[in-house]
Amino acid sequence: LGWFCDPIWIGDYPRVMRDSLGDRLPTFTKEEQMDLLGSSDFLGLNHYSTLLASAPTERPTYGGYWADINVNFSNLKSWKQNAMGWSIVPDGCREMLKWIDKRYNHPLIYMTENGSSEPEPDLESAIQDYGRRDYFEGYIRACREAIRENVNLKGYFAWSLMDNFEWQFGYEQRFGICYVDFETMERTPKLTAKFYRETIRANG
């Protein structure tokens, strides 16, 4: 997150990136730093999951992005996972929002994406998407808790309204709160759509 946000809210890349990447990172002139600082109207956060991070015991034998990160990622066995294999950890969402608020001096935040893919081989299973409903309930509650701790979160966007083409997964992964029959294009609201409607009606 700091890779993209630090230059805009702080004026430079994180120190850990500077120390690790050296002259592979571009440098900013004072004029460029002034142009960058405060240049965003809000911080848009796409958030889906949480991982534990720890120091690796050995240096990577490969190069590139993941080698530069030089961190081991893991999950707790107690964390539930969705169809993507992503852990469902609402507390991680709350803590991320609090971290952003502290690091970037209380910025205006919008949750621009948040959602879950669930195993839905057919319409019957899709419209009873209890896993997704529980996911949204947990993450929306976490957002509410962050707001109560004075995080300036002003908006939340569920991903997504309808099942769609999901990058390298194509049409196999379904994130929609409405089921799409890709042969007929017929849309059917899932259980989560009804839950989300009532949540919006109650303002969270």
CORFENQUI-V358749 format. One record per residue. OMEGA is omega in whole degrees, -180 to 180 (999 if undefined). BURIAL is # if it has 16 or more other ideal C-beta (glycine too) atoms within 10 Angstrom, else .. Layout:
<<OMEGA & BURIAL> <OMEGA & BURIAL>>
//
This chain:
<<-179 & .> <178 & .> <-177 & .> <-171 & .> <-178 & #> <179 & #> <-177 & #> <-176 & .> <-179 & #> <177 & #> <179 & .> <175 & .> <178 & #> <-178 & #> <-179 & .> <177 & .> <177 & #> <-178 & .> <-175 & .> <-172 & .> <176 & .> <-174 & .> <172 & .> <175 & .> <175 & .> <175 & .> <-180 & .> <170 & .> <177 & .> <180 & .> <179 & .> <178 & .> <179 & .> <177 & .> <-179 & .> <-174 & #> <177 & .> <-175 & .> <179 & .> <179 & .> <179 & .> <176 & .> <178 & #> <-175 & .> <168 & #> <-175 & .> <-179 & #> <-170 & #> <-180 & #> <175 & #> <170 & #> <180 & .> <178 & .> <180 & .> <179 & .> <179 & .> <-180 & .> <175 & .> <179 & .> <179 & .> <-179 & .> <180 & .> <176 & .> <-173 & .> <-175 & .> <176 & .> <179 & .> <178 & .> <175 & .> <-180 & .> <171 & .> <178 & .> <-180 & .> <178 & .> <168 & .> <-180 & .> <-178 & .> <-179 & .> <173 & .> <179 & .> <179 & .> <-176 & #> <177 & #> <-174 & .> <180 & .> <179 & #> <-180 & #> <-172 & #> <-180 & #> <179 & #> <178 & .> <177 & #> <179 & #> <-178 & #> <176 & .> <179 & #> <179 & #> <179 & .> <178 & .> <-179 & #> <-179 & #> <-174 & .> <-173 & .> <171 & #> <170 & .> <-179 & .> <171 & #> <-175 & .> <168 & #> <172 & #> <-171 & #> <173 & .> <173 & #> <-179 & #> <-175 & #> <172 & #> <-180 & #> <178 & #> <-176 & .> <-178 & #> <-179 & .> <-178 & .> <-177 & .> <179 & .> <-176 & .> <-175 & #> <174 & #> <-174 & .> <-177 & #> <179 & .> <179 & #> <178 & #> <178 & #> <177 & #> <-178 & #> <179 & #> <-179 & .> <-177 & #> <176 & #> <176 & #> <178 & #> <176 & #> <178 & #> <178 & .> <178 & #> <178 & #> <180 & #> <175 & .> <171 & .> <172 & .> <-174 & #> <178 & #> <-172 & #> <-179 & .> <-178 & .> <180 & #> <178 & .> <172 & #> <0 & #> <-180 & #> <-177 & #> <170 & #> <-177 & #> <179 & .> <-174 & .> <173 & #> <-175 & .> <180 & .> <179 & .> <-179 & .> <-177 & .> <-179 & .> <-176 & #> <178 & #> <-171 & #> <170 & #> <170 & #> <180 & #> <177 & #> <170 & #> <-172 & .> <174 & .> <-176 & .> <-176 & .> <177 & .> <180 & .> <179 & .> <178 & .> <176 & #> <177 & #> <-179 & #> <179 & #> <180 & #> <176 & .> <-178 & #> <177 & #> <-179 & .> <178 & .> <178 & #> <-180 & .> <-179 & .> <-178 & .> <176 & .> <999 & .>>
//
